[in-house]
Amino acid sequence: MSIESIEHKIRVSIGKALHHNRSNPEGKVDIEHVAEEHGVSEDQVREQVAWLHRQNLVGGPLANESLQVAGVPGGSLGDLQYTEAGMAWSMAGYPLL
């Protein structure tokens, strides 16, 4: 059994928020909430959002921004969505990547 890194735990929280937003678009789970949940900075959460983008698991605002600001999404996760690969990751129970 491998020990999950804090990075993976943050990614799972982001993934669960995106999954929840698919079924309840009015729900709001933002970067601040995920940061508080794990006792990390909002920048650390933003880094994991950017990582998920680079892995093609989520799409949304970052894909349309220039490279200079690509790592700084807005506070809300509501504008992001799963890609097909991201949905498969979610349905598999958020395994380590």
Residue pairs with C-beta under 8 A, 6 or more apart in sequence:
2 96
4 12
4 96
6 38
6 40
6 44
7 44
7 48
7 51
8 96
8 97
9 38
10 34
10 38
10 40
10 44
10 45
10 48
11 48
11 51
11 52
11 94
11 97
12 94
13 34
13 37
13 38
14 34
14 45
14 48
14 49
14 52
14 58
14 77
15 52
15 57
15 86
15 89
15 90
15 94
16 94
17 29
17 33
17 34
17 77
18 58
18 77
18 80
18 81
18 82
18 86
18 90
19 82
19 90
20 27
20 29
21 27
21 29
21 77
21 78
21 81
22 81
22 82
25 78
28 76
28 78
29 77
29 78
30 75
30 76
30 77
30 78
31 42
31 45
31 46
31 49
31 73
31 75
31 76
31 77
32 42
32 75
34 45
34 77
35 41
35 42
35 44
35 45
38 45
42 75
46 71
46 72
46 73
47 71
49 58
49 62
49 73
49 77
49 80
50 62
50 70
50 71
50 73
52 58
52 86
53 59
53 62
53 63
53 70
55 85
55 97
56 83
56 85
56 86
57 82
57 83
57 85
57 86
57 89
57 97
58 80
58 81
58 82
58 83
58 86
59 80
59 81
59 82
59 83
59 86
60 73
60 79
60 80
60 81
61 73
61 74
61 79
61 80
62 70
62 71
62 73
62 80
73 80
82 89
82 90
89 95
89 97
